[in-house]
């Protein structure tokens, strides 16, 4: 690691009182302190003369920096966020970066055309790290930087969260009493109170029932954060015995993928105009469809 110059031929002649300069090259092949001896052999009676040499090969020092302790915050599915990872060479010699890897496919490192690349002493570069979640929930990963830093590979922990939409339903589903042969309607709002889009795939009754019907049903639909869509529930008061019906809402809310609401109503038979034409109505046990005095005909004149 200490090289003497090549001389075409020896001996070298140094006149009395003269001197010559001999360049000695220090070219270390590893880090750390180095020692060597140069021996000069001549016709001096005290020959040979030994000169002690020393040198030091300081190592590069990799320092990594990432904002917010490596947290990417909330990122919705289908979106991504890029944050810079700063690689700084705080040493005195050139840093050579041989590879950068990620332990998670949701935290993407940039594509580099060729490794290694170098960072001169005192310089820094920014490496973009992309968080692109594939599933809901808290996510984490480890970014590893391989270089000639003597301490070995450096690891950086990264985290992020992929929140989901959150289903909320407002509005009453209890109708109370409805005059026979009339209709009553209730409006419920299906809302997204989460931080990301909510995909509502279905709003429907659990089983078919001719007394219950959904009016103005806009689903399936996607609800943006903070938005709502309304569904109108209609009850046709022509059943003898009150039966609870179940309204089922299906979405990609991971906490409540299926939400079931009980819708309830009962028929008040006292003033049913159908009694004029139907014996069963007169007995209070009508389960038939009527062409007259029913919901479609007398909706505007009925009490709700």
C-alpha positions in Angstrom: 0.0 0.0 0.0 3.1 2.2 0.1 4.7 2.2 -3.3 8.2 3.3 -4.3 8.8 4.7 -7.8 10.1 2.5 -10.5 13.7 3.2 -11.3 15.2 2.3 -14.6 18.6 1.4 -13.2 20.5 1.6 -10.0 22.6 3.0 -8.4 21.3 6.6 -8.2 24.2 9.1 -7.8 23.7 11.9 -5.3 26.5 14.5 -5.3 28.1 15.8 -2.2 25.7 18.4 -0.6 23.0 17.5 -3.1 19.6 15.8 -2.7 17.0 14.2 -4.8 13.3 13.7 -4.1 11.8 10.2 -4.3 8.0 10.2 -4.4 6.4 7.5 -2.2 2.7 6.7 -3.0 0.2 5.7 -0.4 -2.6 3.7 -2.0 -4.6 1.8 0.6 -6.7 -1.2 -0.3 -8.7 -1.3 3.0 -9.9 1.1 5.7 -7.9 1.9 8.8 -4.4 2.9 9.9 -1.5 1.7 7.9 2.3 1.3 8.7 5.3 0.5 6.6 9.1 0.8 6.4 11.1 2.1 3.5 14.7 0.8 3.3 17.4 2.8 1.5 20.5 0.9 0.7 23.6 2.9 -0.3 27.4 3.1 0.2 26.8 5.1 3.4 28.7 3.4 6.2 25.4 3.5 8.2 23.5 1.8 5.4 20.8 0.6 5.2 18.7 3.5 6.3 15.1 2.7 7.4 12.3 5.3 7.2 9.0 4.6 9.0 5.9 5.5 7.2 2.2 5.7 8.3 -1.1 6.6 6.8 -4.8 6.3 7.4 -7.6 5.2 5.1 -10.8 6.7 6.7 -14.0 4.9 6.0 -17.1 6.5 4.5 -20.0 7.0 6.9 -23.6 6.4 5.7 -26.2 8.5 7.4 -29.9 7.9 6.5 -32.7 10.4 7.0 -36.4 10.1 6.4 -39.2 12.4 7.4 -41.8 11.7 10.1 -39.8 8.8 11.5 -40.6 6.8 8.3 -44.4 7.2 8.6 -46.2 7.7 5.3 -49.5 8.4 7.0 -52.9 7.5 5.6 -53.0 6.4 1.9 -56.2 5.0 0.3 -56.2 1.9 -1.8 -55.5 2.7 -5.5 -53.4 5.7 -4.5 -49.8 6.2 -3.5 -47.5 8.6 -1.6 -43.8 9.2 -2.3 -41.4 10.2 0.5 -37.7 10.9 0.2 -35.1 8.8 1.9 -31.9 10.9 2.2 -28.5 9.0 2.0 -25.7 11.2 3.3 -22.0 10.5 3.3 -20.7 11.9 6.5 -17.3 10.4 6.2 -14.1 11.5 4.5 -14.0 9.1 1.6 -16.3 8.1 -1.3 -19.3 6.0 -0.3 -20.3 3.3 -2.8 -24.0 2.1 -2.6 -24.3 -1.4 -4.1 -28.1 -2.1 -3.6 -31.3 -0.8 -2.0 -34.1 -3.3 -1.2 -37.5 -3.4 0.5 -39.0 -6.2 2.6 -42.5 -5.3 1.5 -44.0 -5.0 -2.0 -46.2 -2.1 -0.8 -43.1 0.0 -0.1 -41.4 0.4 -3.5 -37.8 1.5 -4.0 -36.8 3.2 -7.2 -35.4 1.3 -10.2 -31.7 2.0 -10.6 -30.2 1.3 -14.0 -26.9 0.1 -12.6 -25.2 -0.5 -9.2 -23.1 0.7 -7.6 -23.4 4.4 -7.5 -21.2 6.7 -5.4 -21.7 9.6 -3.0 -18.7 11.8 -2.5 -17.6 12.8 1.1 -19.9 15.5 2.5 -22.6 15.0 -0.2 -26.1 13.5 -0.1 -28.8 12.2 -2.4 -32.5 11.7 -2.1 -34.1 8.3 -2.9 -37.9 8.3 -3.4 -39.7 5.6 -1.5 -43.3 4.9 -2.6 -46.1 3.6 -0.3 -48.8 1.9 -2.5 -51.0 -0.2 -0.2 -52.8 -3.3 -1.5 -55.0 -4.1 1.4 -56.7 -2.1 4.2 -55.0 -1.7 7.6 -51.6 -0.7 9.1 -48.6 -1.7 6.9 -44.9 -1.8 7.6 -41.7 -2.6 5.9 -37.9 -2.3 6.1 -35.7 -0.5 3.6 -32.1 -1.9 3.5 -29.2 0.0 2.0 -26.1 -2.0 1.1 -22.8 -0.1 0.7 -19.1 -0.1 1.6 -19.8 1.4 5.0 -17.9 -0.7 7.4 -20.8 -1.1 9.8 -22.7 -3.1 7.2 -26.1 -2.7 5.7 -28.3 0.1 7.1 -32.0 -0.6 7.7 -34.8 2.0 7.9 -38.2 1.1 9.2 -41.2 2.5 7.3 -44.9 2.4 8.2 -48.2 3.5 6.7 -51.9 3.0 7.0 -54.5 2.2 4.4 -57.8 3.3 5.9 -61.2 2.2 4.5 -64.5 3.8 4.1 -66.8 3.6 7.1 -70.5 2.9 6.7 -73.0 4.9 8.7 -76.8 4.8 8.3 -79.2 7.6 9.5 -82.9 7.7 9.4 -85.8 5.7 11.1 -86.8 2.3 9.9 -89.7 2.0 12.3 -92.9 3.1 10.6 -95.4 2.5 13.4 -99.0 2.1 12.4 -100.2 2.7 8.8 -103.8 2.9 7.7 -105.0 -0.1 5.9 -104.6 0.0 2.1 -102.3 3.0 2.3 -98.6 3.5 2.0 -96.0 5.0 4.2 -92.4 5.9 3.3 -89.3 6.5 5.3 -86.0 7.8 3.9 -82.7 6.5 5.2 -79.3 8.0 4.3 -76.4 5.6 3.7 -73.2 7.6 4.4 -69.4 7.2 4.3 -67.8 8.7 7.4 -64.4 7.1 6.7 -61.3 8.6 5.2 -61.4 6.7 1.9 -64.0 5.6 -0.7 -66.7 3.2 0.4 -68.0 0.7 -2.2 -71.6 -0.2 -1.4 -72.4 -3.2 -3.5 -76.0 -3.9 -2.5 -78.9 -2.5 -0.6 -81.8 -5.0 -0.6 -84.3 -6.8 1.6 -83.2 -10.1 2.9 -86.2 -11.9 1.5 -89.0 -10.8 -0.9 -92.1 -9.3 0.6 -94.8 -7.7 -1.4 -95.6 -5.3 1.4 -92.1 -3.8 1.4 -90.4 -2.0 -1.5 -87.3 0.1 -2.1 -87.9 3.3 -4.0 -85.1 5.4 -5.5 -82.4 2.8 -4.7 -79.1 4.1 -6.2 -76.9 1.2 -5.2 -74.5 -0.3 -6.1 -72.5 2.9 -5.9 -69.2 4.3 -4.5 -69.4 6.8 -1.7 -66.7 9.4 -1.3 -65.6 10.4 2.2 -68.3 12.5 3.8 -71.0 11.8 1.1 -74.4 10.1 1.4 -77.0 8.6 -0.8 -80.6 8.2 0.1 -82.9 5.1 -0.1 -86.7 5.4 0.3 -88.4 2.4 2.0 -92.1 2.0 1.2 -94.6 0.0 3.3 -97.9 -1.1 1.8 -100.4 -1.7 4.6 -102.3 -4.7 3.3 -100.9 -7.5 5.6 -102.9 -9.1 8.3 -100.1 -9.7 10.8 -97.2 -7.5 11.2 -93.9 -9.0 10.3 -90.4 -7.5 10.7 -88.4 -7.3 7.5 -84.6 -7.1 7.3 -82.8 -4.6 5.0 -79.3 -5.8 4.2 -76.5 -3.3 3.3 -73.3 -4.9 1.8 -70.1 -2.9 1.4 -66.3 -3.1 1.7 -66.2 -1.6 5.2 -63.9 -4.1 6.9 -65.5 -3.6 10.3 -69.1 -4.0 9.0 -69.1 -5.7 5.6 -72.8 -6.7 6.1 -75.1 -4.4 8.0 -78.7 -5.6 8.7 -81.5 -3.2 9.7 -84.9 -4.2 11.0 -87.7 -2.4 9.3 -91.0 -2.6 11.1 -94.6 -1.5 10.6 -98.1 -2.6 11.3 -101.5 -2.1 9.6 -104.4 -0.1 11.2 -107.6 -1.7 9.8 -110.2 0.6 11.4 -111.0 2.8 8.3 -109.9 0.5 5.4 -112.0 1.4 2.4 -111.2 -2.1 1.1 -113.9 -3.4 3.5 -116.4 -2.1 1.0 -115.3 -4.7 -1.6 -113.4 -7.4 0.3 -114.8 -9.9 2.9 -111.3 -10.6 4.2 -110.7 -6.9 4.8 -114.0 -6.9 6.8 -112.7 -9.7 8.9 -109.4 -8.1 9.4 -107.4 -10.8 7.7 -106.7 -9.5 4.2 -103.6 -10.7 2.4 -104.8 -9.9 -1.1 -103.8 -7.4 -3.7 -106.6 -4.9 -4.5 -107.1 -3.0 -7.7 -109.1 -0.3 -5.9 -108.4 1.7 -2.8 -104.9 0.4 -2.6 -101.5 2.1 -2.2 -101.1 3.1 -5.9 -104.6 4.6 -6.1 -105.1 6.4 -2.7 -101.5 7.2 -1.8 -102.0 11.0 -1.8 -105.2 10.8 0.3 -104.0 8.4 3.0 -102.8 9.4 6.4 -99.2 8.3 7.2 
